[in-house]
Amino acid sequence: MRLHAHRTSRAMLGRTAYLHHTAVLLGDPQPDVTRTAIRTLCHAGWEPAIPAVVDLLKHSHPAVRKAAREGLTRMGTSAVPALRHAADRARPDKRPLFEEVLHRITASAGGT
């Protein structure tokens, strides 16, 4: 039901409102809904969602974590400040979650 409403809102709302409503779905309890929101926001390059997507790197569901890694990598260098901020404040056992994505982004930026 939420995904159907989300798809409908795309046709009814302007881009900014649609992406704002999509960002609300990042906190959805269903992993599929969260993954859809991540993919939508990152594909759109909507920078206000970056901190929330960075937080999802710690999500309990592996598919959500994977979508967050892929989405942030797609966002590229615009995600670097939020990732560095999160890595600097993370517990040592969680730091690699952020550093891996940072490495992916810097590796792909260096290859372009």
Phi and psi in radians as a Rosetta constraint file:
Dihedral C 1 N 2 CA 2 C 2 CIRCULARHARMONIC -1.130 0.35
Dihedral N 2 CA 2 C 2 N 3 CIRCULARHARMONIC -0.680 0.35
Dihedral C 2 N 3 CA 3 C 3 CIRCULARHARMONIC -1.168 0.35
Dihedral N 3 CA 3 C 3 N 4 CIRCULARHARMONIC -0.643 0.35
Dihedral C 3 N 4 CA 4 C 4 CIRCULARHARMONIC -1.134 0.35
Dihedral N 4 CA 4 C 4 N 5 CIRCULARHARMONIC -0.770 0.35
Dihedral C 4 N 5 CA 5 C 5 CIRCULARHARMONIC -1.081 0.35
Dihedral N 5 CA 5 C 5 N 6 CIRCULARHARMONIC -0.662 0.35
Dihedral C 5 N 6 CA 6 C 6 CIRCULARHARMONIC -1.114 0.35
Dihedral N 6 CA 6 C 6 N 7 CIRCULARHARMONIC -0.803 0.35
Dihedral C 6 N 7 CA 7 C 7 CIRCULARHARMONIC -1.104 0.35
Dihedral N 7 CA 7 C 7 N 8 CIRCULARHARMONIC -0.666 0.35
Dihedral C 7 N 8 CA 8 C 8 CIRCULARHARMONIC -1.158 0.35
Dihedral N 8 CA 8 C 8 N 9 CIRCULARHARMONIC -0.695 0.35
Dihedral C 8 N 9 CA 9 C 9 CIRCULARHARMONIC -1.103 0.35
Dihedral N 9 CA 9 C 9 N 10 CIRCULARHARMONIC -0.476 0.35
Dihedral C 9 N 10 CA 10 C 10 CIRCULARHARMONIC -1.058 0.35
Dihedral N 10 CA 10 C 10 N 11 CIRCULARHARMONIC -0.667 0.35
Dihedral C 10 N 11 CA 11 C 11 CIRCULARHARMONIC -1.392 0.35
Dihedral N 11 CA 11 C 11 N 12 CIRCULARHARMONIC -0.452 0.35
Dihedral C 11 N 12 CA 12 C 12 CIRCULARHARMONIC -1.664 0.35
Dihedral N 12 CA 12 C 12 N 13 CIRCULARHARMONIC -0.458 0.35
Dihedral C 12 N 13 CA 13 C 13 CIRCULARHARMONIC -1.875 0.35
Dihedral N 13 CA 13 C 13 N 14 CIRCULARHARMONIC 2.793 0.35
Dihedral C 13 N 14 CA 14 C 14 CIRCULARHARMONIC -1.236 0.35
Dihedral N 14 CA 14 C 14 N 15 CIRCULARHARMONIC 2.906 0.35
Dihedral C 14 N 15 CA 15 C 15 CIRCULARHARMONIC -0.972 0.35
Dihedral N 15 CA 15 C 15 N 16 CIRCULARHARMONIC -0.865 0.35
Dihedral C 15 N 16 CA 16 C 16 CIRCULARHARMONIC -1.095 0.35
Dihedral N 16 CA 16 C 16 N 17 CIRCULARHARMONIC -0.789 0.35
Dihedral C 16 N 17 CA 17 C 17 CIRCULARHARMONIC -1.128 0.35
Dihedral N 17 CA 17 C 17 N 18 CIRCULARHARMONIC -0.725 0.35
Dihedral C 17 N 18 CA 18 C 18 CIRCULARHARMONIC -1.063 0.35
Dihedral N 18 CA 18 C 18 N 19 CIRCULARHARMONIC -0.807 0.35
Dihedral C 18 N 19 CA 19 C 19 CIRCULARHARMONIC -1.201 0.35
Dihedral N 19 CA 19 C 19 N 20 CIRCULARHARMONIC -0.598 0.35
Dihedral C 19 N 20 CA 20 C 20 CIRCULARHARMONIC -1.093 0.35
Dihedral N 20 CA 20 C 20 N 21 CIRCULARHARMONIC -0.780 0.35
Dihedral C 20 N 21 CA 21 C 21 CIRCULARHARMONIC -1.177 0.35
Dihedral N 21 CA 21 C 21 N 22 CIRCULARHARMONIC -0.574 0.35
Dihedral C 21 N 22 CA 22 C 22 CIRCULARHARMONIC -1.140 0.35
Dihedral N 22 CA 22 C 22 N 23 CIRCULARHARMONIC -0.695 0.35
Dihedral C 22 N 23 CA 23 C 23 CIRCULARHARMONIC -1.058 0.35
Dihedral N 23 CA 23 C 23 N 24 CIRCULARHARMONIC -0.552 0.35
Dihedral C 23 N 24 CA 24 C 24 CIRCULARHARMONIC -1.081 0.35
Dihedral N 24 CA 24 C 24 N 25 CIRCULARHARMONIC -0.554 0.35
Dihedral C 24 N 25 CA 25 C 25 CIRCULARHARMONIC -1.259 0.35
Dihedral N 25 CA 25 C 25 N 26 CIRCULARHARMONIC -0.174 0.35
Dihedral C 25 N 26 CA 26 C 26 CIRCULARHARMONIC -1.102 0.35
Dihedral N 26 CA 26 C 26 N 27 CIRCULARHARMONIC -0.408 0.35
Dihedral C 26 N 27 CA 27 C 27 CIRCULARHARMONIC -1.686 0.35
Dihedral N 27 CA 27 C 27 N 28 CIRCULARHARMONIC 0.190 0.35
Dihedral C 27 N 28 CA 28 C 28 CIRCULARHARMONIC -1.160 0.35
Dihedral N 28 CA 28 C 28 N 29 CIRCULARHARMONIC 2.494 0.35
Dihedral C 28 N 29 CA 29 C 29 CIRCULARHARMONIC -1.256 0.35
Dihedral N 29 CA 29 C 29 N 30 CIRCULARHARMONIC -0.307 0.35
Dihedral C 29 N 30 CA 30 C 30 CIRCULARHARMONIC -1.580 0.35
Dihedral N 30 CA 30 C 30 N 31 CIRCULARHARMONIC 2.110 0.35
Dihedral C 30 N 31 CA 31 C 31 CIRCULARHARMONIC -0.977 0.35
Dihedral N 31 CA 31 C 31 N 32 CIRCULARHARMONIC -0.642 0.35
Dihedral C 31 N 32 CA 32 C 32 CIRCULARHARMONIC -1.115 0.35
Dihedral N 32 CA 32 C 32 N 33 CIRCULARHARMONIC -0.661 0.35
Dihedral C 32 N 33 CA 33 C 33 CIRCULARHARMONIC -1.181 0.35
Dihedral N 33 CA 33 C 33 N 34 CIRCULARHARMONIC -0.748 0.35
Dihedral C 33 N 34 CA 34 C 34 CIRCULARHARMONIC -1.094 0.35
Dihedral N 34 CA 34 C 34 N 35 CIRCULARHARMONIC -0.766 0.35
Dihedral C 34 N 35 CA 35 C 35 CIRCULARHARMONIC -1.072 0.35
Dihedral N 35 CA 35 C 35 N 36 CIRCULARHARMONIC -0.742 0.35
Dihedral C 35 N 36 CA 36 C 36 CIRCULARHARMONIC -1.062 0.35
Dihedral N 36 CA 36 C 36 N 37 CIRCULARHARMONIC -0.746 0.35
Dihedral C 36 N 37 CA 37 C 37 CIRCULARHARMONIC -1.113 0.35
Dihedral N 37 CA 37 C 37 N 38 CIRCULARHARMONIC -0.756 0.35
Dihedral C 37 N 38 CA 38 C 38 CIRCULARHARMONIC -1.030 0.35
Dihedral N 38 CA 38 C 38 N 39 CIRCULARHARMONIC -0.873 0.35
Dihedral C 38 N 39 CA 39 C 39 CIRCULARHARMONIC -1.072 0.35
Dihedral N 39 CA 39 C 39 N 40 CIRCULARHARMONIC -0.743 0.35
Dihedral C 39 N 40 CA 40 C 40 CIRCULARHARMONIC -1.100 0.35
Dihedral N 40 CA 40 C 40 N 41 CIRCULARHARMONIC -0.859 0.35
Dihedral C 40 N 41 CA 41 C 41 CIRCULARHARMONIC -1.164 0.35
Dihedral N 41 CA 41 C 41 N 42 CIRCULARHARMONIC -0.717 0.35
Dihedral C 41 N 42 CA 42 C 42 CIRCULARHARMONIC -1.289 0.35
Dihedral N 42 CA 42 C 42 N 43 CIRCULARHARMONIC -0.637 0.35
Dihedral C 42 N 43 CA 43 C 43 CIRCULARHARMONIC -1.103 0.35
Dihedral N 43 CA 43 C 43 N 44 CIRCULARHARMONIC -0.641 0.35
Dihedral C 43 N 44 CA 44 C 44 CIRCULARHARMONIC -1.329 0.35
Dihedral N 44 CA 44 C 44 N 45 CIRCULARHARMONIC -0.233 0.35
Dihedral C 44 N 45 CA 45 C 45 CIRCULARHARMONIC 1.188 0.35
Dihedral N 45 CA 45 C 45 N 46 CIRCULARHARMONIC 0.593 0.35
Dihedral C 45 N 46 CA 46 C 46 CIRCULARHARMONIC -1.435 0.35
Dihedral N 46 CA 46 C 46 N 47 CIRCULARHARMONIC 1.725 0.35
Dihedral C 46 N 47 CA 47 C 47 CIRCULARHARMONIC -1.082 0.35
Dihedral N 47 CA 47 C 47 N 48 CIRCULARHARMONIC -0.544 0.35
Dihedral C 47 N 48 CA 48 C 48 CIRCULARHARMONIC -1.049 0.35
Dihedral N 48 CA 48 C 48 N 49 CIRCULARHARMONIC -0.321 0.35
Dihedral C 48 N 49 CA 49 C 49 CIRCULARHARMONIC -1.501 0.35
Dihedral N 49 CA 49 C 49 N 50 CIRCULARHARMONIC -0.181 0.35
Dihedral C 49 N 50 CA 50 C 50 CIRCULARHARMONIC -0.973 0.35
Dihedral N 50 CA 50 C 50 N 51 CIRCULARHARMONIC -0.872 0.35
Dihedral C 50 N 51 CA 51 C 51 CIRCULARHARMONIC -1.020 0.35
Dihedral N 51 CA 51 C 51 N 52 CIRCULARHARMONIC -0.672 0.35
Dihedral C 51 N 52 CA 52 C 52 CIRCULARHARMONIC -1.193 0.35
Dihedral N 52 CA 52 C 52 N 53 CIRCULARHARMONIC -0.667 0.35
Dihedral C 52 N 53 CA 53 C 53 CIRCULARHARMONIC -1.195 0.35
Dihedral N 53 CA 53 C 53 N 54 CIRCULARHARMONIC -0.658 0.35
Dihedral C 53 N 54 CA 54 C 54 CIRCULARHARMONIC -1.030 0.35
Dihedral N 54 CA 54 C 54 N 55 CIRCULARHARMONIC -0.754 0.35
Dihedral C 54 N 55 CA 55 C 55 CIRCULARHARMONIC -1.062 0.35
Dihedral N 55 CA 55 C 55 N 56 CIRCULARHARMONIC -0.515 0.35
Dihedral C 55 N 56 CA 56 C 56 CIRCULARHARMONIC -1.281 0.35
Dihedral N 56 CA 56 C 56 N 57 CIRCULARHARMONIC -0.137 0.35
Dihedral C 56 N 57 CA 57 C 57 CIRCULARHARMONIC -1.130 0.35
Dihedral N 57 CA 57 C 57 N 58 CIRCULARHARMONIC -0.301 0.35
Dihedral C 57 N 58 CA 58 C 58 CIRCULARHARMONIC -1.766 0.35
Dihedral N 58 CA 58 C 58 N 59 CIRCULARHARMONIC 0.127 0.35
Dihedral C 58 N 59 CA 59 C 59 CIRCULARHARMONIC -1.044 0.35
Dihedral N 59 CA 59 C 59 N 60 CIRCULARHARMONIC 2.655 0.35
Dihedral C 59 N 60 CA 60 C 60 CIRCULARHARMONIC -1.291 0.35
Dihedral N 60 CA 60 C 60 N 61 CIRCULARHARMONIC -0.368 0.35
Dihedral C 60 N 61 CA 61 C 61 CIRCULARHARMONIC -1.668 0.35
Dihedral N 61 CA 61 C 61 N 62 CIRCULARHARMONIC 2.193 0.35
Dihedral C 61 N 62 CA 62 C 62 CIRCULARHARMONIC -1.058 0.35
Dihedral N 62 CA 62 C 62 N 63 CIRCULARHARMONIC -0.613 0.35
Dihedral C 62 N 63 CA 63 C 63 CIRCULARHARMONIC -1.169 0.35
Dihedral N 63 CA 63 C 63 N 64 CIRCULARHARMONIC -0.583 0.35
Dihedral C 63 N 64 CA 64 C 64 CIRCULARHARMONIC -1.221 0.35
Dihedral N 64 CA 64 C 64 N 65 CIRCULARHARMONIC -0.754 0.35
Dihedral C 64 N 65 CA 65 C 65 CIRCULARHARMONIC -1.057 0.35
Dihedral N 65 CA 65 C 65 N 66 CIRCULARHARMONIC -0.735 0.35
Dihedral C 65 N 66 CA 66 C 66 CIRCULARHARMONIC -1.110 0.35
Dihedral N 66 CA 66 C 66 N 67 CIRCULARHARMONIC -0.782 0.35
Dihedral C 66 N 67 CA 67 C 67 CIRCULARHARMONIC -1.087 0.35
Dihedral N 67 CA 67 C 67 N 68 CIRCULARHARMONIC -0.673 0.35
Dihedral C 67 N 68 CA 68 C 68 CIRCULARHARMONIC -1.144 0.35
Dihedral N 68 CA 68 C 68 N 69 CIRCULARHARMONIC -0.757 0.35
Dihedral C 68 N 69 CA 69 C 69 CIRCULARHARMONIC -1.047 0.35
Dihedral N 69 CA 69 C 69 N 70 CIRCULARHARMONIC -0.832 0.35
Dihedral C 69 N 70 CA 70 C 70 CIRCULARHARMONIC -1.136 0.35
Dihedral N 70 CA 70 C 70 N 71 CIRCULARHARMONIC -0.729 0.35
Dihedral C 70 N 71 CA 71 C 71 CIRCULARHARMONIC -1.142 0.35
Dihedral N 71 CA 71 C 71 N 72 CIRCULARHARMONIC -0.771 0.35
Dihedral C 71 N 72 CA 72 C 72 CIRCULARHARMONIC -1.154 0.35
Dihedral N 72 CA 72 C 72 N 73 CIRCULARHARMONIC -0.646 0.35
Dihedral C 72 N 73 CA 73 C 73 CIRCULARHARMONIC -1.094 0.35
Dihedral N 73 CA 73 C 73 N 74 CIRCULARHARMONIC -0.704 0.35
Dihedral C 73 N 74 CA 74 C 74 CIRCULARHARMONIC -1.111 0.35
Dihedral N 74 CA 74 C 74 N 75 CIRCULARHARMONIC -0.648 0.35
Dihedral C 74 N 75 CA 75 C 75 CIRCULARHARMONIC -1.168 0.35
Dihedral N 75 CA 75 C 75 N 76 CIRCULARHARMONIC -0.452 0.35
Dihedral C 75 N 76 CA 76 C 76 CIRCULARHARMONIC 1.252 0.35
Dihedral N 76 CA 76 C 76 N 77 CIRCULARHARMONIC -2.494 0.35
Dihedral C 76 N 77 CA 77 C 77 CIRCULARHARMONIC -1.116 0.35
Dihedral N 77 CA 77 C 77 N 78 CIRCULARHARMONIC -0.340 0.35
Dihedral C 77 N 78 CA 78 C 78 CIRCULARHARMONIC -1.186 0.35
Dihedral N 78 CA 78 C 78 N 79 CIRCULARHARMONIC -0.344 0.35
Dihedral C 78 N 79 CA 79 C 79 CIRCULARHARMONIC -1.532 0.35
Dihedral N 79 CA 79 C 79 N 80 CIRCULARHARMONIC -0.215 0.35
Dihedral C 79 N 80 CA 80 C 80 CIRCULARHARMONIC -1.026 0.35
Dihedral N 80 CA 80 C 80 N 81 CIRCULARHARMONIC -0.845 0.35
Dihedral C 80 N 81 CA 81 C 81 CIRCULARHARMONIC -1.016 0.35
Dihedral N 81 CA 81 C 81 N 82 CIRCULARHARMONIC -0.755 0.35
Dihedral C 81 N 82 CA 82 C 82 CIRCULARHARMONIC -1.174 0.35
Dihedral N 82 CA 82 C 82 N 83 CIRCULARHARMONIC -0.654 0.35
Dihedral C 82 N 83 CA 83 C 83 CIRCULARHARMONIC -1.170 0.35
Dihedral N 83 CA 83 C 83 N 84 CIRCULARHARMONIC -0.730 0.35
Dihedral C 83 N 84 CA 84 C 84 CIRCULARHARMONIC -1.116 0.35
Dihedral N 84 CA 84 C 84 N 85 CIRCULARHARMONIC -0.737 0.35
Dihedral C 84 N 85 CA 85 C 85 CIRCULARHARMONIC -1.032 0.35
Dihedral N 85 CA 85 C 85 N 86 CIRCULARHARMONIC -0.818 0.35
Dihedral C 85 N 86 CA 86 C 86 CIRCULARHARMONIC -1.147 0.35
Dihedral N 86 CA 86 C 86 N 87 CIRCULARHARMONIC -0.717 0.35
Dihedral C 86 N 87 CA 87 C 87 CIRCULARHARMONIC -1.121 0.35
Dihedral N 87 CA 87 C 87 N 88 CIRCULARHARMONIC -0.693 0.35
Dihedral C 87 N 88 CA 88 C 88 CIRCULARHARMONIC -1.120 0.35
Dihedral N 88 CA 88 C 88 N 89 CIRCULARHARMONIC -0.514 0.35
Dihedral C 88 N 89 CA 89 C 89 CIRCULARHARMONIC -1.776 0.35
Dihedral N 89 CA 89 C 89 N 90 CIRCULARHARMONIC -0.076 0.35
Dihedral C 89 N 90 CA 90 C 90 CIRCULARHARMONIC -1.369 0.35
Dihedral N 90 CA 90 C 90 N 91 CIRCULARHARMONIC 2.671 0.35
Dihedral C 90 N 91 CA 91 C 91 CIRCULARHARMONIC -1.096 0.35
Dihedral N 91 CA 91 C 91 N 92 CIRCULARHARMONIC 2.667 0.35
Dihedral C 91 N 92 CA 92 C 92 CIRCULARHARMONIC -0.966 0.35
Dihedral N 92 CA 92 C 92 N 93 CIRCULARHARMONIC -0.597 0.35
Dihedral C 92 N 93 CA 93 C 93 CIRCULARHARMONIC -1.328 0.35
Dihedral N 93 CA 93 C 93 N 94 CIRCULARHARMONIC -0.286 0.35
Dihedral C 93 N 94 CA 94 C 94 CIRCULARHARMONIC -1.753 0.35
Dihedral N 94 CA 94 C 94 N 95 CIRCULARHARMONIC -0.291 0.35
Dihedral C 94 N 95 CA 95 C 95 CIRCULARHARMONIC -0.966 0.35
Dihedral N 95 CA 95 C 95 N 96 CIRCULARHARMONIC -0.690 0.35
Dihedral C 95 N 96 CA 96 C 96 CIRCULARHARMONIC -1.046 0.35
Dihedral N 96 CA 96 C 96 N 97 CIRCULARHARMONIC -0.454 0.35
Dihedral C 96 N 97 CA 97 C 97 CIRCULARHARMONIC -1.015 0.35
Dihedral N 97 CA 97 C 97 N 98 CIRCULARHARMONIC -0.718 0.35
Dihedral C 97 N 98 CA 98 C 98 CIRCULARHARMONIC -1.455 0.35
Dihedral N 98 CA 98 C 98 N 99 CIRCULARHARMONIC -0.685 0.35
Dihedral C 98 N 99 CA 99 C 99 CIRCULARHARMONIC -1.142 0.35
Dihedral N 99 CA 99 C 99 N 100 CIRCULARHARMONIC -0.585 0.35
Dihedral C 99 N 100 CA 100 C 100 CIRCULARHARMONIC -1.071 0.35
Dihedral N 100 CA 100 C 100 N 101 CIRCULARHARMONIC -0.780 0.35
Dihedral C 100 N 101 CA 101 C 101 CIRCULARHARMONIC -1.198 0.35
Dihedral N 101 CA 101 C 101 N 102 CIRCULARHARMONIC -0.707 0.35
Dihedral C 101 N 102 CA 102 C 102 CIRCULARHARMONIC -0.998 0.35
Dihedral N 102 CA 102 C 102 N 103 CIRCULARHARMONIC -0.755 0.35
Dihedral C 102 N 103 CA 103 C 103 CIRCULARHARMONIC -1.102 0.35
Dihedral N 103 CA 103 C 103 N 104 CIRCULARHARMONIC -0.764 0.35
Dihedral C 103 N 104 CA 104 C 104 CIRCULARHARMONIC -1.025 0.35
Dihedral N 104 CA 104 C 104 N 105 CIRCULARHARMONIC -0.769 0.35
Dihedral C 104 N 105 CA 105 C 105 CIRCULARHARMONIC -1.168 0.35
Dihedral N 105 CA 105 C 105 N 106 CIRCULARHARMONIC -0.800 0.35
Dihedral C 105 N 106 CA 106 C 106 CIRCULARHARMONIC -1.181 0.35
Dihedral N 106 CA 106 C 106 N 107 CIRCULARHARMONIC -0.599 0.35
Dihedral C 106 N 107 CA 107 C 107 CIRCULARHARMONIC -1.171 0.35
Dihedral N 107 CA 107 C 107 N 108 CIRCULARHARMONIC -0.719 0.35
Dihedral C 107 N 108 CA 108 C 108 CIRCULARHARMONIC -1.314 0.35
Dihedral N 108 CA 108 C 108 N 109 CIRCULARHARMONIC -0.547 0.35
Dihedral C 108 N 109 CA 109 C 109 CIRCULARHARMONIC -1.219 0.35
Dihedral N 109 CA 109 C 109 N 110 CIRCULARHARMONIC -0.605 0.35
Dihedral C 109 N 110 CA 110 C 110 CIRCULARHARMONIC -1.271 0.35
Dihedral N 110 CA 110 C 110 N 111 CIRCULARHARMONIC -0.415 0.35
Dihedral C 110 N 111 CA 111 C 111 CIRCULARHARMONIC -1.520 0.35
Dihedral N 111 CA 111 C 111 N 112 CIRCULARHARMONIC -0.107 0.35
